[in-house]
Amino acid sequence: MCQYGLPFLAKCTPCDSSVLESACPTNGRSGNFKQFNCPPGFYNDLATLLLTTNDDAVRNIFSTNTPQEYQPMSLLIFFVLYCILGLITFGIAVPSGLFLPIILMGSGYGRLLGIYMGPHTNIDQGLFAVLGAASLMAGSMRMTVSLCVIFLELTNNLLLLPITMIVLLIAKTVGDSFNPSIYEIILHLKGLPFMDANPEPWMRNLTVGELVDVKPSVVTLRGIEKVAKIVDVLKNTAHNGFPVMDDGVVPPVVGQANGATELHGVVLRAHLIQALKKKWFFKERRRTEDREVREKFTWVELAEREGSIEGVAVTSEEMEMFVDLHPLTNTTPFTVLESMSVAKAMILFRQVGLRHLLVVPKYQASGVSPVIGILTRQDLLAHNILAVFPHLAKSKSREKRN
């Protein structure tokens, strides 16, 4: 509706006498001069940009030796329209893309700047449009090398490469001083836990033990757990992994005291829900064999990650039964000492592709839990850490100034 209605605000422009009558004006999908509501021999420059394909719009606005083809008001309307529509499509769940709209927005304000700079420079307005598109893309997406290649192929002019590189570097530097790239902003708005390739320098001054201390106490389960406890944990927490521990285990090492607590591993929320759905219950506390698990669960069921505790019905009698979690537990979880730095833990987490990282105490003693916390991807994100430790933001700003 906007693309069709707004061209009525633009004035009709007479066709250049050097252009063939068959080429100006046109009414089809192709062509550089759209007649729209203008009389014969005149064209509507705003309709030329809006009522055509995106490829033709880019080609039209990048065209050289056309200083009088577009009016400033038409370019201003075109720029504002694409900014508003781009903000709308940028936030909806439709793969509309940002690449081409940003090129059109940047070329619009670049050509508009070229019109006002016309009396003071001999640079073609088409070049201003190219540089405007490059600057807006570098300022929003923070890409440099790939944009150089894209605009080199777009213009097919190697002589434009140096000035394009200068524009890209200036735009990226200015953008970095204000906020992150548009894609990082999207990840933050959608809550996607994307981890940077390298940790922040201030993460070296923080240990994982200090990080888990500010979190709620870790929720653990026993190897043979009551159904009521599992249901209560699933309903009252949003965790996707739970450490499984066994009390009163006799250590195999000679000389250690009996009755130690063993960290058996980590069990996933999805596996707990599967156990409740399959009614994997026993009236007495007993351990099961792997054979029994293979008979009850298939590999496809254990690989599922969807499901909700709200869809599981458990009777009051079943609440008093037990579930053997040993066969469903990952017995080889990744663990780190509480004295490890967050920077090192983040590198390990990202390179191995972990979902959960258990934090174990540095000193083992009687009555001390073998696990003091569990870290997930959300816990290692920089902005989440700074929200809990605001004093680290000050050291971050000092490092930037240095």
C-alpha positions, 0 to 999 in steps of 0.5 A: 500500500505504501509503495503504491500510494506514496508515488502520488506525492512525487512530481512528474519529471519530463523525459530527457530528450536524449532518451528514446521515446520507447524507453521513457516512460514505461509501464512494465516491470522493467525499465528505468522510467515509470510513467505511473500517473504522469502524462506521455513524455513524463515519468515518476521518479519515486515510482521508478524506485518503488514499483519495480523489482529490487534488482532494478531499483538498485540498478536505477539508483546506482546508475551514473551520469543521471544527475537530474533523474531523481528529485531530493524529495523523492529520495527522502521519501524512499529512504524514510519508507525503507527505514520504517518498513525495514524496522518492521520486517527486521522483527517479524518471523518472516525470512524477508532479509536485511541485506537488500533493504539496507543497500537500498536505504544506504544508496538512497541517502548516499544519492541524496547527499550527492545531490546536495554536494553537487555544487562542491564536487565533481563526484558522480551521484551514482558513486555517492549511492554506492558509498552510501550503501557500503557505509550503512551496511558496514555500520549496521552489519560490521562486515568489511572484507566481504563487503569489499568483494561484494561492491567490487563485483557490484561495480566491476570497477577496481579503482573504487576499491580504495575509497570503498575500503576507507568508507567501510573502515570509518563506518565500522569504527563509528558503529563499534563506538555506539553499539554491537552489530545488528545481528548481535542485537537480534540475537540478544532480543530473541534471547539466543545464547550465542557465545563469542569466539573469544572471551572478554579480557575481564573474564580472566579475573573471575572464577567459575566458583564465584560465578556459581556462588551468585546462582541459586543452589544446584538442584540434584537428584539421587540415583534412585529417586522418588517419583514425587521428587522428580515431578516436583523438580520438573514443575518448579525448575526450568533446568535441562540437566540435573546432577545425579549423586549416590550417598553411602558409596564405598570407594574402591580406593583403599584407605578412604572412609566409607559412606562417600558421596559419588557424582554419578553424572548428569540426567537430562530433563527430556529423559526424566519426562520420558521415564514418567511417560513410560511409567518407569516406576518400581515399588522398591528401591533397586537398580536396574540393568541396561537390558531392562532399559533397552526393552523399555526405551528406544533410541528414538525416544531417548533422542527426543528433546521435546515434551512438557511435564504438564502433559504427564499424568501421575497418580498419587500411588505412583508418586510414592514409587521410585525411578532408577536414574542410573541407566538414563544418566550421562556418566562422563560429564565435563567437570571443572574445578571451582578455581578455573577462570571463566575465560578458560571455562568459556573456551572449553564450553564453546570448543567442545560444544557443551550443554552443561558444565559441572563445577566441582570443589577444589577440596574434597572432604567428608560432608562436602558435596561433590558438585557445587554448581552447574554452568550453562551457555546462558551463564557464560554470556558476557552481558549476563555476567555483567548484570551480576557483577557490575563492577566488571563493567568498569574494568571493561571500560578502563581496558577500552580506554587504555 
